[in-house]
Amino acid sequence: MSTETEVTPVHSRREVVQAMWGLMLGMFVSILASTIVSNALPRIVAELKGSQSVFAWIVTTELLAMTATVPLWGKLADLYNRKLLIQASLGLFVVGSLIAGFSQNIEMLIVSRVVQGVGAGGVTALATVVMAAMIPPRELGKYSGMFGAVFGVGTVAGPLIGGLLVDTSWLGWRWCFFIGIPFSLAAIYMLQRTLHLPVVRKQETKIDYLGAFLIVSGVSTLLIWSSLAGQKFDWWSGWTAGLVSLGVLLLAAAVRVEATAHDPIVPLSIFRNRTVALATVASALVGVAMFGGTVFLSQYFQLALGKTPTQAGLLGLPLIFGLLVSSTVAGQLITKYGRWKAFLVAGGVVMVGGMLLLSTISSSTTVFMVSADMFVLGVGVGLMMQNLVLAAQNDVPARDLGATTSTLTFFRSLGGAIGVSALGAVLANKVSSLAAEKFGPITGSGEAKVPDLAVLPPEIKAVIADIYATATAEIFLVGAPFAVLALLAVLFIKEKPLKEQSGDDRLVAEMAAGH
């Protein structure tokens, strides 16, 4: 394969800061799209005359498209113009948002969410790839910390913003989709003005379309299973056996294809690197803690503590604050001292502590105590999330930066999606068993319905609050071993000095050396 390099990269601090704001803005709106509709779903489904069966798919289709396409975007970043790719992904996000905002029926809305998800997957994968190309790992820590904070803020703030938009009479649910458009357009403009990357052309490259198809199909099958299991069919059922078997077979075929492809979507060689393999495992486990904490605590605040949806959104702020503080402070210290493993280990320990603390909550726990426990969990996640990416980026050849970064992002999202489904099933089973214990056997569909506290007498409210508090505490106890496994994974990562060259500088050097 012949190569041609046209520009030797030189990035001033001002260029980096200006480009970073565009990237962070794009990442924020892409993450926001995944969470902002959660509080608006009842209104959306009712107005578009949708059935209960499509309720979850408004969220799930976007998550499916985003998660499944991340590896493909990462590989494209290793082959083609990264600036154009991230602008194209933002453009796709704008198109999807416009279609969603003007949707006249559920089918149109679901299609728009797929388009949004593909665009959001590109932004999520490419933002950290572009930063690694511009900034040496030795300096990347402080910027990675900021990206971790943006990810956390977008994840937790989405439901709050969505609830406020729906409750504002002159805005409404359609603005859950429109709100991201001006920010996306601003990000495209800012990147056009400030992002200057070298054009590195690789000739005789081939996109591994079969590998891409098998990866997307396999992952989508497993995500569909994890989204529907426990709701549309039992976890142990024929549907589970069929979907899991199909997903595993598709991914096994993908591994076989990737092993022999000329330019694989996910180079299997990166997993021979111990740092990448362990960081991938830890990222998936962190995803469980991150998404589980945000999804189930909101329900706890409403059903166990009797808060409104808007109040529940505000009570999620300690988690954001913990993540924001830890990721930015750790990033600055990593840049200053050049050491990173201690922060990963500390993050694992603190994350385990946060999960165990939240496993003790009850309907009588004060808001202050729950907030303190959430802050601890946020600190742990913030110390680990982006620093895992930094450790992996530092330890792979520059030509594999895109694939490595997108692989970690992909497994974090996959871990979150499957983890939330599994923990949700634990919560549902616990609620059903406790409800049967308190109120007698459940008749009808066989599963407990989410109660409307406003119509219940005080004595029943107290029992319901206790049931949901107990069930929520149990899912954090079940989730704690995942945090322990994440800690074990990072303990075995070997600390290596952070490189002084940016990704593009390393790529030019590797190409000159013939690697």
Buried (B, 14 or more C-beta within 10 A) or exposed (E): EEBEBEEEBEBEEEBBEBBBBBBBBBBBBBBBBBBBBBBBBEBBBEEBEBEEEBBBBBBBBBBBBBBBBBBBBBBBBBBBBBBEBBBBBBBBBBBBBBBBBEBEEBEBBBBBBBBBBBBBBBBBBBBBBBBBBBBBBBBBBBBBBBBBBBBBBBBBBBBBBBBBBBBEEEBBBBBBBBBBBEBBEBBBEBBEEBBBBBEBEBEEBEBBEBBBBBBBBBBBBBBBBBBBBBBEBEBEEEBBEEBBEBBEEBBEBBBEBBEEBEBBBBBEBBEEBEBBBBBBBBBBBBBBBBBBBBBBBBBBBBBBBBBEBBBBBBBBBBBBBBBBBBBBBBBBBBBEEBEBBBBBBBBBBBBBBBBBBBBEBBBEBEEEBBBBBBBBBBBBBBBBBBBBBBBBBBBBBBBBBBBBBBBBBBBBBBBBBBBBBBBBBBBBBBBBBBBEEEEEEBEEEEEBEEBEEEEEEEEBBEBBBBBBBBBBBBBBBBBBEBBBBBBBBBEEBEBEEBBEBBBBBBBBEBBEEEE
